Amino acid sequence: MKLIKVILWSLISSITFSTVCTADNHRGDWLTNIEKKYSVRKFDRVTVIGCEFENSSHAFLHSKEYPDFIFFEGSICGSLLENFLEISTEYPKAKHLLLHSGGGVVKLGLHFAKLVSEMGFSTIVPSNSVCASACSIVFMGGLSATH
């Protein structure tokens, strides 16, 4: 029964909190702050997914200004692997993953690290970012890890 509740919560939170921002959608303070943090004029694609943890989510972002980079912000949780596969398929030139995460589910971090490695991504933790707990596992999965 508990497994069914977790699966249903994951599905509902993914549907409820999944947002793909385009130029036509409202751009919130969160996104503006993230763009300032990375010195990006505009993120062209933003996918925010709510996770099974209370008040927890993650986001994958991409900017045409930096076509070689995919930006990851938030918790390592939920449908992270599927979301990463989706954005990396949409932007095949991207081969660098910028990380900012306080961690999350360790087992998922291991799977994410393996996927990052198999897909040939390098991992980067900018000086104005954090990569703790399960994020450090993902960081080590990069072909060339830079901090």
N, CA, C and O atoms as a DFTB+ gen file, in Angstrom:
588 C
 N C O
     1  1       0.816      -1.193       0.000
     2  2       0.000       0.000       0.000
     3  2       0.861       1.258       0.000
     4  3       0.566       2.228      -0.698
     5  1       1.953       1.226       0.811
     6  2       2.828       2.390       0.882
     7  2       3.471       2.656      -0.481
     8  3       3.594       3.808      -0.897
     9  1       3.885       1.581      -1.181
    10  2       4.488       1.722      -2.496
    11  2       3.509       2.367      -3.474
    12  3       3.900       3.217      -4.274
    13  1       2.254       1.973      -3.411
    14  2       1.238       2.556      -4.286
    15  2       1.077       4.040      -3.996
    16  3       0.951       4.841      -4.923
    17  1       1.080       4.421      -2.707
    18  2       0.969       5.834      -2.340
    19  2       2.149       6.635      -2.871
    20  3       1.969       7.745      -3.372
    21  1       3.367       6.077      -2.766
    22  2       4.561       6.768      -3.256
    23  2       4.487       6.945      -4.768
    24  3       4.797       8.017      -5.288
    25  1       4.079       5.896      -5.467
    26  2       3.961       5.964      -6.929
    27  2       2.913       6.994      -7.322
    28  3       3.153       7.816      -8.207
    29  1       1.761       6.958      -6.678
    30  2       0.709       7.928      -6.987
    31  2       1.161       9.349      -6.673
    32  3       0.921      10.260      -7.465
    33  1       1.812       9.552      -5.529
    34  2       2.291      10.889      -5.166
    35  2       3.307      11.380      -6.190
    36  3       3.281      12.547      -6.580
    37  1       4.210      10.488      -6.633
    38  2       5.199      10.869      -7.641
    39  2       4.513      11.291      -8.929
    40  3       4.861      12.312      -9.523
    41  1       3.542      10.505      -9.356
    42  2       2.828      10.809     -10.581
    43  2       2.063      12.118     -10.463
    44  3       2.133      12.961     -11.357
    45  1       1.343      12.291      -9.381
    46  2       0.562      13.515      -9.183
    47  2       1.470      14.729      -9.084
    48  3       1.190      15.758      -9.700
    49  1       2.563      14.628      -8.314
    50  2       3.447      15.780      -8.162
    51  2       4.149      16.106      -9.461
    52  3       4.392      17.280      -9.743
    53  1       4.487      15.100     -10.268
    54  2       5.112      15.363     -11.560
    55  2       4.155      16.097     -12.482
    56  3       4.549      17.024     -13.190
    57  1       2.894      15.677     -12.471
    58  2       1.906      16.332     -13.320
    59  2       1.593      17.732     -12.791
    60  3       1.511      18.691     -13.559
    61  1       1.422      17.837     -11.488
    62  2       1.032      19.105     -10.879
    63  2       2.117      20.165     -10.982
    64  3       1.828      21.318     -11.302
    65  1       3.359      19.787     -10.715
    66  2       4.421      20.768     -10.639
    67  2       5.272      20.865     -11.902
    68  3       6.174      21.699     -11.973
    69  1       5.000      20.029     -12.890
    70  2       5.785      20.070     -14.112
    71  2       5.457      21.326     -14.895
    72  3       4.303      21.585     -15.237
    73  1       6.482      22.090     -15.166
    74  2       6.291      23.342     -15.884
    75  2       7.385      23.485     -16.912
    76  3       8.567      23.371     -16.586
    77  1       7.011      23.731     -18.136
    78  2       7.986      24.069     -19.157
    79  2       7.765      25.526     -19.488
    80  3       6.720      25.903     -20.019
    81  1       8.754      26.347     -19.171
    82  2       8.638      27.787     -19.374
    83  2       9.118      28.154     -20.772
    84  3      10.162      27.689     -21.228
    85  1       8.356      28.978     -21.430
    86  2       8.757      29.524     -22.714
    87  2       8.734      31.032     -22.598
    88  3       8.394      31.580     -21.549
    89  1       9.094      31.695     -23.670
    90  2       9.132      33.158     -23.643
    91  2       7.756      33.742     -23.342
    92  3       7.658      34.847     -22.809
    93  1       6.698      33.017     -23.675
    94  2       5.340      33.529     -23.487
    95  2       4.844      33.367     -22.052
    96  3       3.917      34.067     -21.645
    97  1       5.434      32.471     -21.287
    98  2       4.963      32.223     -19.927
    99  2       5.536      33.242     -18.949
   100  3       6.559      33.872     -19.216
   101  1       4.865      33.394     -17.823
   102  2       5.317      34.283     -16.756
   103  2       6.673      33.820     -16.236
   104  3       6.862      32.638     -15.952
   105  1       7.599      34.737     -16.113
   106  2       8.936      34.422     -15.615
   107  2       9.040      34.923     -14.187
   108  3       9.029      36.130     -13.945
   109  1       9.143      33.997     -13.238
   110  2       9.158      34.347     -11.821
   111  2      10.500      34.822     -11.328
   112  3      11.498      34.789     -12.048
   113  1      10.507      35.269     -10.077
   114  2      11.733      35.733      -9.437
   115  2      12.779      34.629      -9.368
   116  3      13.969      34.885      -9.554
   117  1      12.340      33.403      -9.100
   118  2      13.268      32.281      -9.011
   119  2      14.087      32.169     -10.285
   120  3      15.313      32.076     -10.235
   121  1      13.407      32.178     -11.430
   122  2      14.097      32.032     -12.708
   123  2      15.002      33.227     -12.983
   124  3      16.120      33.050     -13.468
   125  1      14.552      34.413     -12.690
   126  2      15.368      35.614     -12.874
   127  2      16.643      35.526     -12.037
   128  3      17.724      35.877     -12.509
   129  1      16.518      35.059     -10.801
   130  2      17.692      34.905      -9.936
   131  2      18.656      33.846     -10.458
   132  3      19.871      34.019     -10.371
   133  1      18.128      32.761     -10.995
   134  2      18.973      31.707     -11.562
   135  2      19.708      32.245     -12.794
   136  3      20.892      31.962     -12.977
   137  1      19.029      33.003     -13.624
   138  2      19.678      33.593     -14.801
   139  2      20.803      34.534     -14.387
   140  3      21.868      34.538     -15.004
   141  1      20.575      35.328     -13.349
   142  2      21.629      36.223     -12.837
   143  2      22.801      35.412     -12.301
   144  3      23.959      35.744     -12.556
   145  1      22.506      34.354     -11.562
   146  2      23.538      33.512     -10.957
   147  2      24.504      32.992     -12.014
   148  3      25.715      32.978     -11.798
   149  1      23.969      32.563     -13.159
   150  2      24.794      31.973     -14.209
   151  2      25.146      32.968     -15.326
   152  3      25.736      32.581     -16.334
   153  1      24.791      34.229     -15.152
   154  2      25.041      35.259     -16.173
   155  2      24.449      34.861     -17.524
   156  3      25.088      34.997     -18.568
   157  1      23.225      34.372     -17.475
   158  2      22.494      33.983     -18.676
   159  2      21.413      35.029     -18.909
   160  3      20.657      35.364     -17.997
   161  1      21.343      35.543     -20.134
   162  2      20.293      36.527     -20.434
   163  2      18.914      35.902     -20.313
   164  3      17.985      36.517     -19.792
   165  1      18.789      34.659     -20.805
   166  2      17.485      34.001     -20.757
   167  2      17.664      32.498     -20.906
   168  3      18.374      32.031     -21.797
   169  1      17.005      31.737     -20.014
   170  2      16.931      30.293     -20.210
   171  2      15.788      30.038     -21.169
   172  3      14.666      30.493     -20.944
   173  1      16.071      29.302     -22.248
   174  2      15.064      29.019     -23.265
   175  2      14.179      27.838     -22.888
   176  3      13.044      27.727     -23.351
   177  1      14.702      26.970     -22.055
   178  2      13.916      25.818     -21.618
   179  2      14.136      25.607     -20.124
   180  3      15.269      25.530     -19.647
   181  1      13.044      25.518     -19.414
   182  2      13.082      25.276     -17.970
   183  2      12.026      24.220     -17.658
   184  3      10.846      24.399     -17.959
   185  1      12.459      23.132     -17.060
   186  2      11.519      22.106     -16.621
   187  2      11.694      21.938     -15.121
   188  3      12.761      21.539     -14.654
   189  1      10.646      22.241     -14.368
   190  2      10.661      22.102     -12.917
   191  2       9.731      20.956     -12.557
   192  3       8.570      20.929     -12.966
   193  1      10.254      20.010     -11.786
   194  2       9.479      18.836     -11.406
   195  2       9.423      18.727      -9.893
   196  3      10.460      18.732      -9.231
   197  1       8.221      18.630      -9.342
   198  2       8.055      18.384      -7.914
   199  2       8.388      16.945      -7.594
   200  3       8.165      16.052      -8.412
   201  1       8.920      16.716      -6.406
   202  2       9.336      15.377      -5.995
   203  2       8.470      14.852      -4.862
   204  3       7.590      15.542      -4.345
   205  1       8.747      13.619      -4.498
   206  2       7.963      12.972      -3.448
   207  2       8.260      13.526      -2.063
   208  3       7.506      13.270      -1.124
   209  1       9.344      14.281      -1.919
   210  2       9.658      14.913      -0.643
   211  2       8.851      16.190      -0.503
   212  3       8.576      16.869      -1.492
   213  1       8.479      16.512       0.702
   214  2       7.721      17.731       0.950
   215  2       8.551      18.950       0.554
   216  3       9.713      19.067       0.943
   217  1       7.960      19.848      -0.212
   218  2       8.608      21.087      -0.647
   219  2       9.926      20.846      -1.377
   220  3      10.864      21.629      -1.227
   221  1      10.010      19.794      -2.152
   222  2      11.239      19.459      -2.847
   223  2      10.975      19.376      -4.345
   224  3       9.936      18.881      -4.781
   225  1      11.930      19.868      -5.123
   226  2      11.803      19.794      -6.582
   227  2      13.184      19.905      -7.197
   228  3      14.169      20.187      -6.515
   229  1      13.233      19.678      -8.499
   230  2      14.470      19.912      -9.231
   231  2      14.116      20.525     -10.580
   232  3      12.981      20.439     -11.049
   233  1      15.111      21.138     -11.182
   234  2      14.900      21.789     -12.473
   235  2      16.081      21.518     -13.389
   236  3      17.235      21.518     -12.960
   237  1      15.772      21.289     -14.649
   238  2      16.783      21.246     -15.705
   239  2      16.551      22.468     -16.571
   240  3      15.419      22.774     -16.946
   241  1      17.637      23.165     -16.886
   242  2      17.541      24.406     -17.651
   243  2      18.538      24.379     -18.804
   244  3      19.592      23.749     -18.716
   245  1      18.190      25.068     -19.880
   246  2      19.088      25.178     -21.030
   247  2      18.942      26.559     -21.634
   248  3      17.845      27.115     -21.691
   249  1      20.058      27.106     -22.083
   250  2      20.065      28.407     -22.740
   251  2      20.789      28.282     -24.074
   252  3      21.850      27.663     -24.153
   253  1      20.223      28.865     -25.111
   254  2      20.877      28.859     -26.427
   255  2      22.187      29.625     -26.391
   256  3      23.045      29.434     -27.253
   257  1      22.346      30.496     -25.394
   258  2      23.605      31.220     -25.210
   259  2      24.761      30.262     -24.924
   260  3      25.896      30.503     -25.334
   261  1      24.459      29.181     -24.218
   262  2      25.463      28.194     -23.833
   263  2      24.981      26.805     -24.281
   264  3      24.556      26.005     -23.448
   265  1      25.043      26.515     -25.578
   266  2      24.455      25.270     -26.091
   267  2      25.138      24.000     -25.587
   268  3      24.563      22.914     -25.674
   269  1      26.352      24.123     -25.064
   270  2      27.078      22.944     -24.577
   271  2      26.715      22.558     -23.148
   272  3      27.206      21.554     -22.633
   273  1      25.848      23.358     -22.497
   274  2      25.580      23.166     -21.074
   275  2      24.108      22.867     -20.782
   276  3      23.197      23.424     -21.395
   277  1      23.920      21.965     -19.824
   278  2      22.619      21.758     -19.192
   279  2      22.838      22.109     -17.725
   280  3      23.826      21.694     -17.119
   281  1      21.920      22.867     -17.167
   282  2      22.006      23.317     -15.783
   283  2      21.044      22.487     -14.938
   284  3      19.894      22.283     -15.328
   285  1      21.507      22.011     -13.788
   286  2      20.658      21.255     -12.869
   287  2      20.614      21.976     -11.530
   288  3      21.650      22.277     -10.938
   289  1      19.400      22.250     -11.061
   290  2      19.174      22.923      -9.777
   291  2      18.192      22.081      -8.965
   292  3      17.161      21.658      -9.488
   293  1      18.504      21.834      -7.684
   294  2      17.512      21.219      -6.815
   295  2      17.851      19.843      -6.305
   296  3      19.009      19.426      -6.309
   297  1      16.827      19.142      -5.867
   298  2      16.972      17.842      -5.209
   299  2      17.122      16.704      -6.207
   300  3      16.561      16.728      -7.302
   301  1      17.884      15.724      -5.801
   302  2      18.030      14.500      -6.589
   303  2      16.908      13.581      -6.134
   304  3      17.027      12.864      -5.140
   305  1      15.813      13.621      -6.891
   306  2      14.608      12.902      -6.486
   307  2      13.665      12.776      -7.678
   308  3      13.903      13.341      -8.745
   309  1      12.605      12.033      -7.469
   310  2      11.527      11.938      -8.455
   311  2      11.952      11.367      -9.793
   312  3      12.737      10.421      -9.858
   313  1      11.428      11.951     -10.857
   314  2      11.656      11.457     -12.220
   315  2      12.891      12.110     -12.846
   316  3      12.889      12.462     -14.025
   317  1      13.918      12.261     -12.059
   318  2      15.152      12.923     -12.464
   319  2      15.776      12.307     -13.713
   320  3      16.142      13.032     -14.639
   321  1      15.901      11.001     -13.753
   322  2      16.557      10.341     -14.886
   323  2      15.798      10.576     -16.188
   324  3      16.395      10.873     -17.223
   325  1      14.485      10.440     -16.124
   326  2      13.669      10.668     -17.309
   327  2      13.782      12.122     -17.772
   328  3      13.857      12.397     -18.970
   329  1      13.791      13.036     -16.821
   330  2      13.894      14.458     -17.157
   331  2      15.239      14.776     -17.795
   332  3      15.311      15.555     -18.746
   333  1      16.308      14.172     -17.271
   334  2      17.636      14.394     -17.839
   335  2      17.724      13.813     -19.252
   336  3      18.276      14.445     -20.153
   337  1      17.184      12.622     -19.440
   338  2      17.184      12.019     -20.781
   339  2      16.426      12.888     -21.776
   340  3      16.849      13.052     -22.920
   341  1      15.316      13.435     -21.336
   342  2      14.502      14.281     -22.205
   343  2      15.256      15.538     -22.641
   344  3      15.298      15.846     -23.832
   345  1      15.842      16.257     -21.708
   346  2      16.513      17.506     -22.062
   347  2      17.817      17.245     -22.816
   348  3      18.169      18.008     -23.715
   349  1      18.532      16.185     -22.463
   350  2      19.781      15.894     -23.165
   351  2      19.522      15.405     -24.593
   352  3      20.356      15.603     -25.477
   353  1      18.381      14.774     -24.819
   354  2      17.994      14.376     -26.175
   355  2      17.587      15.601     -26.985
   356  3      17.903      15.703     -28.171
   357  1      16.891      16.519     -26.346
   358  2      16.455      17.747     -27.016
   359  2      17.640      18.637     -27.401
   360  3      17.582      19.352     -28.401
   361  1      18.718      18.592     -26.602
   362  2      19.908      19.417     -26.846
   363  2      21.140      18.514     -26.935
   364  3      21.927      18.450     -25.991
   365  1      21.314      17.814     -28.065
   366  2      22.400      16.833     -28.185
   367  2      23.804      17.445     -28.167
   368  3      24.774      16.726     -27.927
   369  1      23.938      18.745     -28.414
   370  2      25.258      19.384     -28.361
   371  2      25.755      19.536     -26.926
   372  3      26.956      19.672     -26.693
   373  1      24.838      19.514     -25.973
   374  2      25.203      19.698     -24.564
   375  2      25.991      18.491     -24.070
   376  3      25.542      17.351     -24.186
   377  1      27.162      18.755     -23.521
   378  2      28.008      17.696     -22.963
   379  2      28.602      18.082     -21.615
   380  3      29.495      17.402     -21.109
   381  1      28.105      19.183     -21.025
   382  2      28.545      19.621     -19.712
   383  2      27.315      19.813     -18.829
   384  3      26.339      20.438     -19.243
   385  1      27.365      19.275     -17.616
   386  2      26.262      19.382     -16.677
   387  2      26.709      20.221     -15.488
   388  3      27.592      19.814     -14.733
   389  1      26.096      21.401     -15.321
   390  2      26.376      22.253     -14.160
   391  2      25.451      21.843     -13.031
   392  3      24.241      21.729     -13.226
   393  1      26.008      21.621     -11.859
   394  2      25.255      21.094     -10.728
   395  2      25.125      22.106      -9.598
   396  3      26.074      22.812      -9.257
   397  1      23.929      22.157      -9.030
   398  2      23.682      22.889      -7.788
   399  2      22.608      22.115      -7.036
   400  3      21.428      22.177      -7.378
   401  1      23.036      21.377      -5.995
   402  2      22.097      20.521      -5.283
   403  2      22.596      20.234      -3.874
   404  3      23.787      20.022      -3.645
   405  1      21.668      20.234      -2.951
   406  2      21.973      19.846      -1.580
   407  2      21.908      18.345      -1.382
   408  3      22.154      17.853      -0.280
   409  1      21.578      17.610      -2.436
   410  2      21.536      16.154      -2.369
   411  2      20.145      15.613      -2.594
   412  3      19.301      16.260      -3.213
   413  1      19.918      14.423      -2.087
   414  2      18.635      13.763      -2.285
   415  2      18.768      12.267      -2.072
   416  3      19.441      11.823      -1.142
   417  1      18.137      11.503      -2.922
   418  2      18.098      10.047      -2.809
   419  2      19.422       9.474      -3.332
   420  3      19.754       9.629      -4.508
   421  1      20.160       8.822      -2.457
   422  2      21.492       8.319      -2.808
   423  2      21.438       7.312      -3.955
   424  3      22.241       7.394      -4.884
   425  1      20.512       6.375      -3.904
   426  2      20.400       5.362      -4.963
   427  2      20.131       6.025      -6.322
   428  3      20.685       5.607      -7.339
   429  1      19.296       7.037      -6.335
   430  2      19.014       7.769      -7.563
   431  2      20.263       8.527      -8.019
   432  3      20.529       8.625      -9.217
   433  1      21.023       9.060      -7.064
   434  2      22.281       9.728      -7.386
   435  2      23.252       8.785      -8.078
   436  3      23.945       9.180      -9.016
   437  1      23.306       7.529      -7.615
   438  2      24.169       6.522      -8.246
   439  2      23.739       6.259      -9.689
   440  3      24.576       6.190     -10.588
   441  1      22.438       6.115      -9.904
   442  2      21.929       5.884     -11.261
   443  2      22.173       7.100     -12.158
   444  3      22.510       6.958     -13.333
   445  1      22.000       8.280     -11.596
   446  2      22.221       9.518     -12.349
   447  2      23.705       9.627     -12.733
   448  3      24.023       9.989     -13.866
   449  1      24.599       9.320     -11.808
   450  2      26.037       9.365     -12.082
   451  2      26.407       8.409     -13.214
   452  3      27.200       8.748     -14.093
   453  1      25.830       7.224     -13.181
   454  2      26.102       6.232     -14.234
   455  2      25.603       6.737     -15.582
   456  3      26.295       6.598     -16.591
   457  1      24.420       7.315     -15.604
   458  2      23.851       7.850     -16.838
   459  2      24.698       9.002     -17.385
   460  3      24.965       9.069     -18.584
   461  1      25.114       9.900     -16.503
   462  2      25.964      11.035     -16.888
   463  2      27.254      10.519     -17.526
   464  3      27.694      11.034     -18.554
   465  1      27.849       9.513     -16.920
   466  2      29.080       8.923     -17.438
   467  2      28.851       8.240     -18.782
   468  3      29.617       8.448     -19.724
   469  1      27.805       7.431     -18.874
   470  2      27.506       6.709     -20.120
   471  2      27.222       7.662     -21.277
   472  3      27.537       7.356     -22.427
   473  1      26.631       8.810     -20.978
   474  2      26.287       9.771     -22.026
   475  2      27.444      10.716     -22.356
   476  3      27.320      11.568     -23.235
   477  1      28.559      10.567     -21.657
   478  2      29.752      11.348     -21.972
   479  2      29.738      12.783     -21.483
   480  3      30.393      13.644     -22.071
   481  1      29.002      13.055     -20.416
   482  2      28.931      14.408     -19.860
   483  2      30.088      14.650     -18.890
   484  3      30.500      13.747     -18.162
   485  1      30.601      15.873     -18.888
   486  2      31.482      16.310     -17.811
   487  2      30.584      17.002     -16.794
   488  3      29.496      17.465     -17.135
   489  1      31.035      17.074     -15.553
   490  2      30.252      17.726     -14.506
   491  2      31.030      18.912     -13.958
   492  3      32.254      18.878     -13.838
   493  1      30.287      19.959     -13.631
   494  2      30.875      21.202     -13.146
   495  2      30.055      21.691     -11.957
   496  3      28.824      21.695     -11.999
   497  1      30.748      22.103     -10.896
   498  2      30.102      22.783      -9.785
   499  2      30.702      24.187      -9.742
   500  3      31.836      24.367      -9.299
   501  1      29.938      25.184     -10.204
   502  2      30.463      26.552     -10.186
   503  2      30.759      27.024      -8.763
   504  3      30.231      26.473      -7.797
   505  1      31.595      28.036      -8.643
   506  2      31.992      28.536      -7.323
   507  2      30.816      29.097      -6.529
   508  3      30.884      29.163      -5.301
   509  1      29.734      29.504      -7.206
   510  2      28.563      30.043      -6.507
   511  2      27.479      28.986      -6.297
   512  3      26.311      29.318      -6.093
   513  1      27.873      27.715      -6.349
   514  2      26.924      26.614      -6.204
   515  2      27.354      25.659      -5.102
   516  3      28.459      25.749      -4.566
   517  1      26.442      24.734      -4.777
   518  2      26.671      23.713      -3.761
   519  2      26.428      22.353      -4.401
   520  3      25.549      22.207      -5.250
   521  1      27.200      21.373      -3.996
   522  2      26.963      19.999      -4.443
   523  2      27.276      19.090      -3.260
   524  3      28.436      18.759      -3.012
   525  1      26.237      18.691      -2.533
   526  2      26.411      17.909      -1.311
   527  2      25.690      16.575      -1.422
   528  3      24.815      16.390      -2.269
   529  1      26.068      15.666      -0.563
   530  2      25.393      14.387      -0.406
   531  2      25.319      13.638      -1.738
   532  3      26.355      13.403      -2.360
   533  1      24.124      13.259      -2.190
   534  2      23.956      12.491      -3.425
   535  2      24.468      13.249      -4.652
   536  3      24.831      12.631      -5.652
   537  1      24.500      14.561      -4.584
   538  2      25.029      15.358      -5.694
   539  2      26.510      15.068      -5.917
   540  3      26.974      15.056      -7.057
   541  1      27.255      14.834      -4.834
   542  2      28.684      14.551      -4.979
   543  2      28.911      13.255      -5.751
   544  3      29.915      13.118      -6.451
   545  1      27.994      12.313      -5.629
   546  2      28.081      11.067      -6.396
   547  2      27.898      11.373      -7.879
   548  3      28.635      10.859      -8.721
   549  1      26.918      12.210      -8.192
   550  2      26.677      12.608      -9.584
   551  2      27.906      13.339     -10.120
   552  3      28.348      13.084     -11.240
   553  1      28.449      14.239      -9.322
   554  2      29.637      14.997      -9.718
   555  2      30.773      14.049     -10.116
   556  3      31.440      14.265     -11.127
   557  1      30.985      13.010      -9.323
   558  2      32.066      12.063      -9.608
   559  2      31.792      11.216     -10.844
   560  3      32.717      10.617     -11.393
   561  1      30.539      11.154     -11.291
   562  2      30.199      10.402     -12.488
   563  2      30.611      11.087     -13.778
   564  3      30.669      10.449     -14.829
   565  1      30.896      12.372     -13.710
   566  2      31.287      13.105     -14.909
   567  2      32.629      12.654     -15.441
   568  3      33.520      12.297     -14.670
   569  1      32.778      12.668     -16.757
   570  2      34.039      12.250     -17.367
   571  2      35.185      13.151     -16.953
   572  3      36.316      12.701     -16.772
   573  1      34.877      14.430     -16.804
   574  2      35.862      15.382     -16.327
   575  2      35.135      16.254     -15.313
   576  3      34.308      17.087     -15.685
   577  1      35.434      16.068     -14.060
   578  2      34.729      16.802     -12.995
   579  2      35.521      18.048     -12.636
   580  3      36.722      17.976     -12.373
   581  1      34.838      19.202     -12.627
   582  2      35.488      20.490     -12.334
   583  2      34.740      21.188     -11.224
   584  3      33.513      21.281     -11.244
   585  1      35.481      21.670     -10.271
   586  2      34.874      22.443      -9.174
   587  2      35.525      23.809      -9.125
   588  3      35.172      24.630      -8.279
